[in-house]
Amino acid sequence: MDESGTQAANEVERVVAETIEDGLDDWVPLDWLITNTARVVPEDSDRFTGFFASVLGYLLREGLMVVGEIGNTGFEPWPPAAVEDTVDRVVRDCQAVNWTPRLGLYWLANTPEGDRRAG
């Protein structure tokens, strides 16, 4: 991996670490993932969407978090789906609200592996 690839991997790891730490105490609104991502790559950057997708994909692929919604029973994870399909859906829906879901879209919950890595 070249230097820029190593830097990008380190940036992803940084956002992942912050997000799963947030998930130790409670479910994480998608807004927090967007905010954590924007601290590394600004939202107005042409890298933002791809970087956000990389972070979310990493969280899902590594089994650290799951995406879901808040329903009558609390956090309700989405049924299992391909990581790429889930990432595409989340990115598309975030773009539809100009990256400002205001707690209105989706939530993330740590898995036991996410708790272990964050702790």
MOLIN-V858089 format. One record per residue. N is the residue number from 1. RES is the residue in one letter. SS is DSSP state (H for helix, E for strand, L for the rest). OMEGA is omega in whole degrees, -180 to 180 (999 if undefined). Layout:
N,RES,SS,OMEGA + N,RES,SS,OMEGA
//
This chain:
1,M,L,180 + 2,D,L,-175 + 3,E,H,-180 + 4,S,H,177 + 5,G,H,177 + 6,T,H,179 + 7,Q,H,179 + 8,A,H,178 + 9,A,H,178 + 10,N,H,178 + 11,E,H,178 + 12,V,H,180 + 13,E,H,-180 + 14,R,H,180 + 15,V,H,178 + 16,V,H,-179 + 17,A,H,179 + 18,E,H,-174 + 19,T,H,179 + 20,I,H,173 + 21,E,H,176 + 22,D,H,-177 + 23,G,L,177 + 24,L,L,-174 + 25,D,L,-172 + 26,D,L,173 + 27,W,L,-175 + 28,V,E,176 + 29,P,E,180 + 30,L,H,178 + 31,D,H,-178 + 32,W,H,177 + 33,L,H,177 + 34,I,H,180 + 35,T,H,179 + 36,N,H,180 + 37,T,H,-177 + 38,A,H,176 + 39,R,L,-179 + 40,V,L,178 + 41,V,L,-177 + 42,P,L,-178 + 43,E,L,-179 + 44,D,L,177 + 45,S,L,177 + 46,D,L,175 + 47,R,L,-169 + 48,F,H,-175 + 49,T,H,179 + 50,G,H,179 + 51,F,H,177 + 52,F,H,180 + 53,A,H,178 + 54,S,H,-180 + 55,V,H,-179 + 56,L,H,178 + 57,G,H,178 + 58,Y,H,180 + 59,L,H,-177 + 60,L,H,-178 + 61,R,H,-179 + 62,E,L,178 + 63,G,L,-178 + 64,L,L,-179 + 65,M,E,172 + 66,V,E,178 + 67,V,E,177 + 68,G,E,-180 + 69,E,E,175 + 70,I,E,-179 + 71,G,E,-178 + 72,N,L,-178 + 73,T,L,-176 + 74,G,E,180 + 75,F,E,179 + 76,E,E,-178 + 77,P,E,175 + 78,W,L,174 + 79,P,L,180 + 80,P,L,179 + 81,A,L,176 + 82,A,L,-180 + 83,V,H,-178 + 84,E,H,179 + 85,D,H,179 + 86,T,H,179 + 87,V,H,179 + 88,D,H,-180 + 89,R,H,-179 + 90,V,H,-180 + 91,V,H,-180 + 92,R,H,-179 + 93,D,H,175 + 94,C,H,178 + 95,Q,H,-179 + 96,A,H,178 + 97,V,L,178 + 98,N,L,177 + 99,W,L,176 + 100,T,L,-177 + 101,P,L,178 + 102,R,L,179 + 103,L,L,-174 + 104,G,L,-178 + 105,L,L,-170 + 106,Y,L,-180 + 107,W,E,177 + 108,L,E,176 + 109,A,E,176 + 110,N,E,168 + 111,T,L,173 + 112,P,H,177 + 113,E,H,177 + 114,G,H,177 + 115,D,H,-179 + 116,R,H,-179 + 117,R,H,-178 + 118,A,H,-176 + 119,G,L,999
//
